Amino acid sequence: MPSEDGLITLREIEGARKNLAESDLGVIKTPLLKHVTGMFPQLPKSVDLYLKLENTQTTGSFKIRGVANQMKFLPDDVKNGERKLITMSAGNYGKAFAYALQKHRLSGLCLMPITAPQSRVELIKISRI
């Protein structure tokens, strides 16, 4: 439960971490490259740059982390197919959402704006949600 000021609590963070470890969506601990400022000559030498490679996640972005955590809390009527999940995204969340539904054999719908790139529409369509 968020604190009174609406901030996420340490307990919630620890719970989400546990959920990710138990998830069957293939969420991985992504590499962290340290001290990579030299790769970007336009940056001042005083910058100590770290890169977290979330692009190596199962679905290519960190969004699978949020989806995996959300899947842990699905109501029974969704799990047994009585109700569908619906989201709106033409980005990485939609991709992760479609992947999770396919993996869990759940039914859902991903609404996209008409401006969504056709490549993303096709990518989510092939997940058959």
Secondary structure as UniProt FT lines:
FT   TURN            4..5
FT   HELIX           10..22
FT   STRAND          32..33
FT   HELIX           37..39
FT   TURN            41..42
FT   TURN            45..46
FT   STRAND          51..52
FT   HELIX           54..56
FT   TURN            58..59
FT   HELIX           63..71
FT   TURN            72..73
FT   HELIX           76..79
FT   TURN            80..81
FT   STRAND          85..88
FT   HELIX           92..104
FT   STRAND          108..111
FT   TURN            114..115
FT   HELIX           118..125
FT   TURN            126..128
//
